[in-house]
Amino acid sequence: MGERFDIVVIGAGPGGFRAARRCAQRGASVAVIEKEFVGGTCLNWGCIPSKTLLASAHLLLQARQVSEMGVDIASATPNWAKIQQRRETIVGLLRKGMMGSAKAPRLTYIEGTAVVTAPGKITVQTNGQQRQLEADKLILATGSQPIQIPSIPFDGKTVISSKEALELPTIPRSMVVVGGGVIGCEMACAYAAFGTKVTVVEALERIIPMEDAWVSRLLEREFKNMGIEVMTGQKVTGVDKSSAPAKVNLASGQSLDAEKVLVSVGRRASVDKQIVETLKLEMNGPAIKVNAKLETNVPGVYALGDVVGTTYLAHGATAEAEVAAANATGGNEEMLDYALVPRVIFTFPEIASVGASEEKCQAEGRDISVGKGFYKANGRSVAHNETFGQMHAVRDKAMNEIVGITMVGAMATEFVAFARTLIGTVEPIRNITFPHPTVSETLEDALHEALGELLLEQ
Ligand SMILES: Cc1cc2nc3c(=O)[nH]c(=O)nc-3n(C[C@H](O)[C@H](O)[C@H](O)COP(=O)(O)OP(=O)(O)OC[C@H]3O[C@@H](n4cnc5c(N)ncnc54)[C@H](O)[C@@H]3O)c2cc1C
């Protein structure tokens, strides 16, 4: 007989770790198994290291503009060794913090690769040793991996994924980013600020195609100012690595020089084939199929986070973890509307949205009014010399409710949780006092206009 637990969680990324802690807090005995590092992609190769690089890059850009604000500094250049060292230190510190919170009553953290050998039976392999576990319930949170383009496979040196892009030994002179989605655009911003000549090649007609077209337009305008070239409606057909720099060939016949080719065309659920076959799990394309309770077709087996292919966001994974953990411990909860999981992009400028977009409302034939707030009209933004950006609020006229908010500009990602609380609200925005002078007044302007309450110039 193996060691018995009420619940075994496979994967200690943000989703699995949150689910394990919540189940333990709700009284279950829980084992969480992780084959690499606690924190998963998010902490080790995703959210945190990318934001660490972006923070240095952002400071560098600001430092180059400080003379406009009456501050003279001699020069601002990246110290790559220190930037990389800082990234490693931050990831290490946060890992330590997470491991500290794994020392909770009823929670057992196990290092190793989990294999499900039969329903309720799990073998953990660590350094040639095996540990047998038994569990009444199973939560699968095994994450995702970058999608590879067959004609330009990753080689880890020239053709790289975001994982290598975060840890490059030197700042490359040139980089072609294949894919103008979230990760590609974030990395483009970071490296452009560090001095790399960046070209983003996107097959669709615009970068960040999941947001409204005005968002892509603003971002492209700012990319131009940063010296990032954007080529849309273009496909990469191959990479010729016979000389340095490599040549990136496009379907149009053009070719681009690139010391590094970052392929960022999305991520795919990381599904262990053996687990799927042993449990006879139903799939939804490459992802594990779950219902609104995050339960798979096998009763008592839950899945969440990137492995179910819903949001591909860390906070999407933790939101699902809360639901799965509640259900695995006797609750009866369902995942709320996915449109209410805020979408965040840490480009320069930042992008954040929640609820329905303008284009989605229009496609559904909803009668809407859109209110806009402008950073350039906002006192704090002007004082801070950060005047680029807009906030849009969408009201469904029939329901007379705010149904969506999209923001492009400084700190947009920090406002979106608050913006979420306004979705579906019927409370007059006049009842909320926005402190002055704050960037949040830009959102106030957008909301007033959407609700037909804008103070007009006399
Ligand atoms: C460059 C980059 C930047 C990102 N930035 C953001 C951001 O700013 N904001 C945001 O919300 N999201 C961001 N993401 C996405 C975010 O990282 C993921 O959505 C999130 O990590 C998903 O969490 P998860 O728990 O589902 O899976 P993961 O974090 O991938 O964790 C899964 C874990 O399972 C483990 N595992 C897999 N199989 C087994 C097994 N058989 N046995 C034991 N362990 C196993 C893996 O080792 C891994 O640690 C970013 C991603 C990338 C790549």
The ligand as a Gaussian input file, in Angstrom:
#p B3LYP/6-31G(d) Opt

LIG

0 1
 C        7.271000      34.422000     -20.865000
 C        5.930000      34.255000     -20.185000
 C        5.365000      35.335000     -19.544000
 C        4.142000      35.199000     -18.912000
 N        3.611000      36.287000     -18.288000
 C        2.423000      36.179000     -17.665000
 C        1.871000      37.291000     -16.965000
 O        2.452000      38.369000     -16.929000
 N        0.686000      37.128000     -16.342000
 C        0.008000      35.944000     -16.371000
 O       -1.069000      35.850000     -15.792000
 N        0.517000      34.870000     -17.020000
 C        1.697000      34.965000     -17.653000
 N        2.231000      33.869000     -18.282000
 C        1.446000      32.604000     -18.286000
 C        1.600000      31.870000     -16.955000
 O        2.960000      31.627000     -16.708000
 C        0.833000      30.558000     -17.025000
 O       -0.490000      30.810000     -17.427000
 C        0.813000      29.878000     -15.664000
 O        2.119000      29.564000     -15.238000
 C       -0.036000      28.609000     -15.713000
 O       -0.046000      28.028000     -14.466000
 P       -0.285000      26.464000     -14.284000
 O       -0.279000      26.236000     -12.809000
 O       -1.449000      26.029000     -15.069000
 O        0.968000      25.757000     -14.990000
 P        2.523000      25.940000     -14.837000
 O        2.896000      27.221000     -14.214000
 O        3.122000      25.651000     -16.158000
 O        2.926000      24.787000     -13.822000
 C        2.814000      23.444000     -14.154000
 C        3.815000      22.660000     -13.336000
 O        3.539000      21.269000     -13.449000
 C        4.763000      20.572000     -13.385000
 N        4.545000      19.237000     -13.941000
 C        4.129000      18.926000     -15.210000
 N        3.998000      17.580000     -15.336000
 C        4.356000      17.036000     -14.138000
 C        4.429000      15.697000     -13.663000
 N        4.093000      14.644000     -14.408000
 N        4.860000      15.519000     -12.393000
 C        5.172000      16.575000     -11.602000
 N        5.116000      17.849000     -12.006000
 C        4.698000      18.082000     -13.268000
 C        5.687000      21.461000     -14.222000
 O        7.044000      21.200000     -13.927000
 C        5.248000      22.857000     -13.797000
 O        6.032000      23.357000     -12.737000
 C        3.464000      33.956000     -18.918000
 C        4.050000      32.859000     -19.534000
 C        5.266000      32.986000     -20.178000
 C        5.882000      31.797000     -20.825000

